[in-house]
Amino acid sequence: MRELQLPPEVAVAARKASLFGRRGRISRVVGLTLEATGPRALVGELCRVQRTGNGTLLAEVTGFRDGRTLLTPLGDPGGVGPGNLVEAAGCVLGIPVGPGLLGRVVDGLGRPIDSLGPLEVTSWRAVDSPAPPAMDRPPIGLPLPTGVKAIDGVLTCGRGQRMGIFAGSGVGKSTLLGMMARFTEAEVNVIALIGERGREVREFLDRDLGEEGRKRSVVVAATSDQPALVRIKAAMVATAIAEYFRDQGKHVLLTMDSLTRFAMAQREVGLANGEPPAARGYTPSVFSMLPRLLERAGCSPAGSITGFYTVLVEGDDTMEPVADSLRAILDGHVVLSRDLAARGHYPPIDVLLSISRLMPEVVDEGTLRSALEVRKVLAVYREAEDLINIGAYAPGQNPAIDHACRHIGPVLEFLRQDRDERAGFEATGTALKGLFGEEGT
């Protein structure tokens, strides 16, 4: 981890502030927040807090109240007490970037945690940067194969698209992310594990990602026991790493598990700083930070970042505030069904509740027609399923139901896939068209 210099215009303001003192003292500690009388620092700037007997603690300025500076620590605040010295660092948080990141695991502040030695650094990058200007973004027109049939065939994703994976706990989000990381045709994977249980990090690396996927991946892990600000920074660090590889001309797959825990961490910081709760306790800053983070993905003249972000829906309620807000920001969503998982249908993607808004832009007409036919078969069969199961429907009464009954078996078989089964993009398209007797083009 390195502290980057502030932008010139911000640095000027910081130097002016030094006239009033760049040092201060801790006056109060309340929950996640350290309150200091001084220093004269700016929002987002780092400060060094001298702890009693525990060395220096980095903290970030997150607000001001009644003439006091509010700091959120980037580590354990143990040893901090009234009167401890606080000094403004005059910089913002930055991380090392370079080709040597591939195959490595770093923490929420960009420091290696995989016992493979120091990172091979070629440059440094601020973790929080603006999104590319809207007029500089090339249109999305090429598909990004993920190696998952249900997505590549029926929910095709374009290079630079941002998709949400909506699911309750324990339905298979991590397994699906691991499949995409191993099978995707993207050149680089950046995987952010935000707020995960500690044991799940190693399990994801060994079981879901595997040696093959890890070679071209960078993993950023901030477990649930880390401070809220570190979990927030982990999402920004992963995005900054993806931006570095995109600027090098690479096509990057950025997967984040989970965006909900990022929102929860921001809620913790916001409430600690005195923000009023808005919807289900989420503060207004949560709903302003989500688009700031997500808009950083996408296409640039050099390369692309395709984002898959998991959204943990509480009680399988896809209408809860964070999920509802994200549907309006993202370019599509994949909904995982607990009912399908209980039936042993993996990956448990509910096609009827899922959509890729850019699919018509990246596939041919034959594939699009076949995908719509799959939806029609699933919809008609689902509506008539109870009648069919109890024997109340006699064949020949409804042509649409008869058509659905003939094709439901092959359609469900097409949508199933073992976790170690790789599906080629062209083979998937051919199989999809073959479901209804249509030749591939």
C-alpha positions in Angstrom: 0.0 0.0 0.0 1.2 3.5 -0.8 -0.3 6.9 -0.1 -0.7 8.9 -3.4 -0.3 12.6 -3.6 -3.5 14.7 -3.8 -4.4 16.2 -7.2 -2.8 19.6 -7.7 -5.9 21.7 -7.0 -6.6 19.6 -3.8 -2.9 19.9 -2.8 -3.1 23.7 -3.0 -6.1 23.7 -0.7 -4.3 21.3 1.7 -1.3 23.7 1.8 -3.6 26.6 2.6 -5.1 24.5 5.3 -1.7 23.9 6.8 -1.7 27.6 7.9 -4.3 26.6 10.4 -2.5 23.5 11.5 -2.0 20.1 10.0 -2.0 18.4 13.4 -4.7 17.7 16.0 -5.7 15.5 18.9 -8.2 12.7 19.3 -11.0 14.1 21.4 -13.6 11.3 21.3 -14.1 7.7 20.0 -17.6 6.6 19.3 -18.1 3.2 17.7 -16.5 3.3 14.2 -15.7 7.0 14.4 -12.7 8.9 15.8 -13.3 12.5 16.5 -10.4 14.9 16.5 -9.9 18.6 17.2 -8.1 19.3 14.0 -6.2 18.6 11.9 -7.3 20.8 9.0 -7.8 18.0 6.4 -10.0 17.3 3.5 -12.7 14.6 3.0 -10.9 11.5 1.6 -7.5 12.5 2.9 -5.5 10.1 5.0 -4.4 10.9 8.5 -1.9 9.2 10.8 -3.1 8.5 14.4 -0.4 7.9 17.0 -1.7 5.1 19.2 -0.6 4.5 22.7 1.9 1.6 22.5 0.5 0.3 19.2 2.3 2.4 16.6 0.6 4.4 13.8 -3.0 3.9 12.6 -4.1 5.1 9.2 -7.5 6.7 9.1 -9.5 8.5 6.4 -11.4 11.8 6.8 -15.1 11.0 6.2 -16.8 14.1 7.5 -16.9 17.0 10.0 -19.2 17.8 12.9 -19.3 20.8 15.2 -15.8 21.9 14.3 -14.3 18.4 14.8 -12.8 16.1 12.1 -14.5 12.7 11.8 -12.0 9.9 11.0 -12.8 6.3 10.1 -9.9 3.9 10.8 -8.3 1.6 8.2 -7.4 -0.9 10.9 -8.0 -1.9 14.5 -8.5 1.2 16.6 -7.2 -0.5 19.7 -4.9 1.8 21.6 -6.5 5.0 20.4 -7.5 7.3 23.2 -8.2 11.0 24.0 -5.2 13.2 23.4 -3.5 10.9 20.8 -1.8 12.9 18.1 -3.4 13.1 14.6 -1.4 14.3 11.6 -2.8 14.9 8.1 -0.8 13.0 5.6 -1.6 15.2 2.6 -2.4 12.3 0.4 -5.1 9.7 -0.6 -4.9 5.9 -0.6 -3.2 4.3 -3.5 -2.2 0.7 -4.4 0.6 -0.9 -6.4 -0.3 -2.2 -9.9 1.5 -4.1 -12.6 1.5 -7.5 -14.4 2.9 -9.1 -11.3 -0.5 -8.9 -9.7 -1.7 -11.9 -11.8 -2.0 -15.0 -9.6 -1.8 -13.0 -6.4 -4.2 -12.4 -3.4 -4.3 -9.0 -1.8 -6.2 -7.6 1.1 -8.7 -4.7 1.0 -5.8 -2.1 1.0 -3.9 -3.8 -1.8 -1.3 -5.6 0.4 -0.3 -9.2 -0.5 -1.7 -11.9 1.9 -0.7 -15.0 0.0 2.8 -15.6 1.4 4.3 -15.3 -2.1 6.6 -12.3 -1.3 6.3 -8.7 -2.3 4.4 -7.5 -5.4 6.2 -6.7 -8.6 5.1 -3.1 -9.0 5.4 -1.0 -12.1 3.2 2.0 -11.0 0.8 3.2 -8.4 -2.9 4.1 -8.7 -5.4 5.9 -6.6 -8.2 3.5 -5.4 -10.9 6.0 -6.0 -11.0 7.5 -9.5 -13.8 9.0 -11.7 -15.6 6.9 -14.3 -14.6 7.3 -18.0 -16.5 10.2 -19.6 -19.7 9.0 -21.2 -18.7 10.3 -24.7 -15.4 8.4 -24.6 -17.1 5.0 -24.2 -17.3 2.9 -27.4 -20.7 1.1 -27.9 -20.9 -2.5 -26.7 -21.1 -4.8 -29.8 -19.1 -7.9 -29.0 -20.1 -10.8 -26.7 -18.0 -11.9 -23.8 -18.2 -15.7 -23.5 -18.4 -16.8 -19.9 -18.4 -20.6 -20.5 -21.8 -21.0 -18.8 -24.5 -22.2 -21.2 -27.5 -20.6 -19.6 -25.8 -17.2 -19.7 -24.0 -17.4 -23.1 -27.1 -18.9 -24.8 -30.1 -17.1 -23.2 -28.6 -14.1 -21.3 -25.6 -13.3 -23.5 -23.4 -10.6 -22.0 -21.4 -8.1 -24.0 -17.8 -6.9 -23.4 -18.1 -3.9 -21.0 -21.6 -4.8 -19.7 -22.4 -4.8 -16.0 -24.6 -7.7 -14.7 -26.0 -8.4 -11.3 -26.4 -11.9 -9.9 -29.3 -11.8 -7.4 -29.7 -14.6 -4.9 -30.3 -15.5 -1.3 -27.6 -17.0 0.8 -26.4 -20.5 0.0 -28.0 -20.7 -3.5 -24.7 -21.0 -5.5 -23.4 -17.5 -6.3 -19.8 -18.3 -5.5 -19.9 -21.5 -7.5 -21.2 -19.6 -10.5 -18.5 -17.0 -10.2 -15.9 -19.6 -10.0 -17.2 -21.3 -13.2 -17.0 -17.9 -15.0 -13.5 -17.2 -13.7 -12.2 -20.5 -15.0 -14.1 -20.7 -18.3 -14.4 -17.1 -19.5 -12.5 -15.9 -22.6 -11.6 -12.6 -20.8 -7.8 -12.1 -20.6 -7.8 -11.1 -16.9 -10.0 -11.9 -14.0 -10.3 -9.5 -11.0 -12.2 -11.1 -8.2 -13.4 -9.1 -5.1 -14.5 -11.1 -2.0 -16.2 -8.5 0.2 -17.4 -9.4 3.7 -16.9 -13.1 3.2 -16.3 -15.5 6.1 -12.6 -16.1 6.5 -12.8 -19.9 5.7 -14.6 -19.2 2.4 -11.7 -17.3 0.9 -9.4 -20.3 0.8 -12.3 -22.5 -0.2 -13.1 -20.3 -3.1 -9.5 -20.2 -4.3 -9.0 -24.0 -4.1 -12.4 -25.3 -4.9 -14.2 -22.8 -7.1 -11.4 -20.9 -8.8 -8.8 -23.7 -9.0 -5.2 -23.5 -10.3 -6.3 -22.8 -13.9 -8.4 -19.8 -13.0 -6.0 -18.4 -10.5 -3.1 -18.0 -13.0 -4.9 -15.2 -14.8 -6.7 -13.8 -11.8 -6.2 -11.2 -9.1 -8.1 -11.8 -5.9 -9.0 -9.0 -3.5 -10.3 -10.3 -0.1 -11.7 -8.3 2.8 -13.3 -10.7 5.3 -16.3 -9.8 7.5 -14.1 -9.1 10.5 -12.3 -6.3 8.7 -13.3 -2.7 9.5 -16.2 -1.3 7.4 -13.9 1.2 5.6 -11.5 -1.6 4.6 -14.5 -3.6 3.1 -15.5 -0.4 1.2 -11.9 0.1 -0.1 -11.6 -3.5 -1.2 -14.4 -2.9 -3.8 -12.5 0.2 -4.9 -9.2 -1.6 -5.0 -10.5 -4.4 -7.2 -12.1 -1.8 -9.5 -8.8 0.1 -9.7 -6.9 -3.1 -10.5 -9.4 -3.9 -13.3 -9.0 -0.3 -14.6 -5.2 -0.8 -14.8 -5.5 -3.9 -16.9 -8.2 -2.3 -19.1 -5.8 0.7 -19.7 -3.2 -1.9 -20.8 -5.6 -2.9 -23.6 -7.0 -6.1 -21.9 -10.5 -7.4 -21.7 -11.2 -7.8 -18.0 -13.8 -9.8 -16.2 -14.5 -8.1 -12.8 -16.6 -10.2 -10.3 -17.6 -8.9 -6.9 -19.1 -10.9 -4.1 -21.0 -9.2 -2.8 -22.2 -5.7 -3.6 -24.7 -5.9 -0.8 -21.9 -6.2 1.8 -20.3 -3.2 0.2 -23.5 -1.3 0.7 -23.8 -2.6 4.3 -20.3 -1.4 5.1 -21.1 2.1 3.7 -24.2 2.1 5.8 -22.1 1.4 8.9 -19.8 4.3 8.1 -22.7 6.6 7.2 -24.6 5.9 10.4 -21.5 6.3 12.5 -21.0 9.7 11.0 -24.5 10.8 11.8 -26.3 10.3 8.5 -30.0 9.7 8.8 -31.3 6.3 7.8 -33.4 6.4 4.6 -34.7 2.9 3.5 -34.3 -0.1 5.8 -31.6 1.7 7.6 -29.5 2.4 4.5 -28.2 6.0 4.4 -28.3 8.3 1.4 -24.6 7.9 0.8 -25.1 4.2 0.0 -27.3 5.1 -3.0 -24.8 7.7 -4.2 -21.8 5.5 -3.9 -23.2 2.5 -5.8 -23.4 4.3 -9.2 -20.0 5.9 -8.6 -18.5 2.4 -8.2 -20.4 0.7 -10.9 -19.9 3.4 -13.6 -16.2 2.8 -13.4 -16.7 -0.5 -15.3 -17.4 -0.6 -19.0 -15.6 0.0 -22.3 -12.8 2.4 -23.0 -10.9 3.1 -26.2 -8.1 0.7 -24.9 -10.0 -2.2 -23.4 -13.1 -3.2 -21.4 -14.2 -4.2 -17.9 -17.2 -6.6 -17.9 -18.7 -6.6 -14.4 -20.6 -9.4 -12.6 -21.8 -8.3 -9.1 -23.6 -10.5 -6.7 -26.5 -9.1 -4.8 -27.5 -10.9 -1.6 -31.2 -10.5 -1.3 -32.6 -10.7 2.2 -35.1 -13.5 2.6 -35.0 -13.9 -1.2 -36.8 -10.5 -1.5 -35.6 -9.1 -4.8 -37.5 -5.9 -4.1 -35.4 -4.8 -1.1 -33.9 -1.3 -1.4 -30.3 -2.2 -2.5 -31.5 -4.8 -5.1 -34.2 -2.5 -6.4 -31.7 0.4 -6.8 -29.1 -1.8 -8.5 -31.6 -3.1 -11.1 -31.9 0.5 -12.4 -28.1 0.9 -12.6 -26.9 -2.4 -14.0 -27.3 -3.6 -17.6 -29.1 -6.7 -16.7 -29.5 -9.3 -13.9 -29.3 -13.0 -13.4 -31.6 -14.4 -10.7 -30.7 -17.6 -8.9 -33.7 -19.6 -7.7 -33.7 -21.5 -4.4 -36.5 -23.7 -5.7 -34.3 -24.8 -8.8 -31.4 -25.4 -6.4 -33.6 -27.6 -4.3 -34.5 -29.6 -7.4 -30.8 -30.2 -8.2 -30.9 -27.9 -11.2 -27.5 -26.2 -11.4 -26.7 -23.5 -12.1 -30.1 -22.5 -10.6 -30.7 -19.6 -13.0 -34.3 -18.6 -13.3 -34.3 -17.5 -16.9 -37.8 -16.0 -16.8 -36.8 -13.5 -14.0 -33.4 -12.8 -15.6 -32.5 -10.5 -18.5 -29.5 -9.1 -20.4 -30.4 -5.7 -21.8 -27.6 -5.8 -24.4 -28.2 -9.3 -25.7 -29.9 -8.0 -28.9 -26.7 -6.0 -29.7 -24.2 -8.8 -29.4 -25.9 -11.9 -30.9 -27.3 -12.8 -34.4 -31.0 -13.0 -35.1 -31.1 -16.8 -35.1 -29.7 -17.0 -31.5 -32.1 -14.2 -30.4 -35.1 -16.0 -31.8 -34.1 -19.3 -30.1 -33.5 -17.6 -26.8 -37.0 -16.1 -27.0 -38.4 -19.5 -27.8 -36.7 -20.9 -24.7 -38.4 -18.2 -22.6 -41.8 -19.0 -24.2 -41.4 -22.7 -23.5 -40.5 -22.1 -19.9 -43.3 -19.6 -19.3 -46.0 -21.7 -20.8 -44.9 -24.9 -19.0 -44.6 -23.1 -15.7 -48.1 -21.7 -16.0 -49.6 -25.1 -16.9 -47.3 -27.3 -14.7 -49.8 -27.9 -11.8 -52.4 -29.0 -14.3 -49.9 -31.3 -16.0 -48.7 -32.8 -12.8 -52.1 -33.7 -11.5 -53.2 -35.2 -14.8 -55.8 -32.5 -15.4 -54.4 -31.6 -18.8 -55.1 -33.8 -21.8 -52.7 -33.5 -24.8 -54.3 -31.8 -27.8 -56.3 -29.2 -25.8 -53.8 -26.4 -26.3 -51.1 -26.3 -29.0 -48.9 -23.9 -27.0 -48.9 -26.3 -24.0 -48.3 -29.3 -26.2 -45.3 -27.5 -27.8 -43.9 -26.7 -24.3 -44.4 -30.3 -23.1 -42.4 -31.6 -26.1 -39.5 -29.2 -25.6 -39.3 -28.7 -21.8 -37.0 -31.7 -21.3 -34.4 -30.6 -23.9 -34.6 -27.0 -22.7 -34.0 -27.9 -19.1 -31.1 -30.2 -20.1 -29.6 -27.4 -22.1 -29.7 -25.0 -19.1 -28.1 -27.5 -16.7 -24.3 -27.6 -16.4 -21.8 -29.3 -14.1 -19.4 -27.0 -12.3 -16.4 -28.5 -14.1 -18.0 -28.6 -17.5 -16.8 -25.9 -19.9 -19.2 -24.8 -22.7 -17.7 -23.3 -25.8 -19.5 -20.2 -27.1 -20.1 -21.4 -30.6 -21.1 -24.9 -29.5 -23.6 -23.3 -27.1 -25.2 -21.2 -29.9 -25.5 -24.3 -32.1 -27.0 -26.4 -29.3 -29.5 -23.6 -28.5 -30.7 -23.4 -32.2 -30.8 -27.1 -32.4 -33.4 -27.3 -29.6 -36.1 -26.2 -32.0 -34.6 -27.8 -35.2 -33.0 -24.6 -36.4 -29.6 -24.8 -38.1 -26.8 -22.7 -36.7 -25.6 -19.8 -38.7 
